[in-house]
Amino acid sequence: MSTNGWVAVAGLGPGDEALVTPEVMAALAEATDVVGYFPYVARVAERPGLTRHASDNREELDRASHALDMAAQGRRVVIVSSGDPGVFAMAAALFEALENGPVDWRDLDIRILPGITAMLAAAARAGAPLGHDFCAINLSDNLKPWPLIERRLRLAVEADFAMAFYNPRSKSRPEGFAKTLKILQEACHEDRLILFARAVSTPEESLRIVALSEATPEMADMRTMVIVGSSQTRLIERAGGPILYTPRSTG
């Protein structure tokens, strides 16, 4: 195995190139290969000496194994994710492949390069809805059973967390978010505020803040970050758009 190869898992942020970190840009400039889901690889400009390997969204483990194998051959490989690679993304997939792959892969130079995840970008656009304790839940039931998602939703309401939802409503499973809203509307003793932040930092960006009782499943899709406030989350009305925030203290 070559000692010159390395693999980095890099977060490309929520969309705007200005939100990609200098550390990630430097790794991409050194890379011989970029690996990732089709739309993320497309965000990396072609250049001489760089090979781009795009694949489907559900090929995470194959993608990670391919990257580790190329790094073992001495290549400099960047696996690209949107947002932050450690938040429901490729960093965990890489380590799953590493744990179950050849032992010599464990001697590779492996780097995780953080990025601005959609949850933080959406919160910043709206104000500070995650200003106190919060949790993040992936609403996709592809890799975990729906009863576990439901249990976590109910416990998060009971703990009075603000909640950030990833993958809220796919075309193949639109019923999941409808069930989520029903659970929240039944479990919450107060009418919380909910943010629908779509395509944040891109030209298609849109923000919508409504009361939980007024939220409908159609307000979200897979490009939407949904943030549900805690019982303490507030709205400051002002010209130019309201500010959604959760105070640093409770009570």
Secondary structure as the mmCIF struct_conf table of DSSP 4:
data_model
#
loop_
_struct_conf.conf_type_id
_struct_conf.id
_struct_conf.beg_label_comp_id
_struct_conf.beg_label_asym_id
_struct_conf.beg_label_seq_id
_struct_conf.end_label_comp_id
_struct_conf.end_label_asym_id
_struct_conf.end_label_seq_id
BEND BEND1 THR A 3 ASN A 4
STRN STRN1 TRP A 6 GLY A 11
STRN STRN2 GLY A 13 GLY A 13
BEND BEND2 PRO A 14 GLY A 15
HELX_RH_3T_P HELX_RH_3T_P1 GLU A 17 LEU A 19
BEND BEND3 VAL A 20 VAL A 20
HELX_RH_AL_P HELX_RH_AL_P1 PRO A 22 GLU A 30
BEND BEND4 THR A 32 THR A 32
STRN STRN3 ASP A 33 TYR A 37
HELX_RH_AL_P HELX_RH_AL_P2 PHE A 38 VAL A 41
TURN_TY1_P TURN_TY1_P1 ALA A 42 ARG A 43
BEND BEND5 VAL A 44 VAL A 44
HELX_LH_PP_P HELX_LH_PP_P1 ALA A 45 GLU A 46
TURN_TY1_P TURN_TY1_P2 PRO A 48 GLY A 49
STRN STRN4 THR A 51 SER A 55
TURN_TY1_P TURN_TY1_P3 ASN A 57 ARG A 58
HELX_RH_AL_P HELX_RH_AL_P3 GLU A 60 ALA A 72
TURN_TY1_P TURN_TY1_P4 GLN A 73 GLY A 74
STRN STRN5 ARG A 76 SER A 81
BEND BEND6 SER A 82 SER A 82
STRN STRN6 GLY A 83 GLY A 83
TURN_TY1_P TURN_TY1_P5 PRO A 85 GLY A 86
BEND BEND7 VAL A 87 ALA A 89
HELX_RH_AL_P HELX_RH_AL_P4 MET A 90 ASN A 100
BEND BEND8 GLY A 101 GLY A 101
HELX_RH_3T_P HELX_RH_3T_P2 VAL A 103 ASP A 107
BEND BEND9 LEU A 108 LEU A 108
STRN STRN7 ASP A 109 LEU A 113
HELX_RH_AL_P HELX_RH_AL_P5 ALA A 118 ALA A 126
STRN STRN8 GLY A 127 ALA A 128
TURN_TY1_P TURN_TY1_P6 PRO A 129 LEU A 130
BEND BEND10 GLY A 131 ASP A 133
STRN STRN9 PHE A 134 ASN A 138
BEND BEND11 ASN A 142 LYS A 144
HELX_RH_AL_P HELX_RH_AL_P6 TRP A 146 GLU A 158
TURN_TY1_P TURN_TY1_P7 ALA A 159 ASP A 160
STRN STRN10 ALA A 162 TYR A 166
BEND BEND12 ASN A 167 ASN A 167
BEND BEND13 LYS A 171 SER A 172
TURN_TY1_P TURN_TY1_P8 PRO A 174 PRO A 174
HELX_RH_AL_P HELX_RH_AL_P7 GLU A 175 ALA A 187
BEND BEND14 HIS A 189 GLU A 190
STRN STRN11 LEU A 193 ARG A 198
BEND BEND15 ALA A 199 ALA A 199
TURN_TY1_P TURN_TY1_P9 VAL A 200 SER A 201
BEND BEND16 THR A 202 THR A 202
TURN_TY1_P TURN_TY1_P10 PRO A 203 GLU A 204
STRN STRN12 SER A 206 ALA A 211
HELX_RH_3T_P HELX_RH_3T_P3 LEU A 212 GLU A 214
HELX_RH_3T_P HELX_RH_3T_P4 PRO A 217 MET A 219
TURN_TY1_P TURN_TY1_P11 MET A 222 ARG A 223
STRN STRN13 THR A 224 VAL A 228
TURN_TY1_P TURN_TY1_P12 SER A 231 GLN A 232
STRN STRN14 ARG A 234 ILE A 236
TURN_TY1_P TURN_TY1_P13 ALA A 239 GLY A 240
BEND BEND17 GLY A 241 GLY A 241
STRN STRN15 ILE A 243 TYR A 245
BEND BEND18 ARG A 248 SER A 249
#
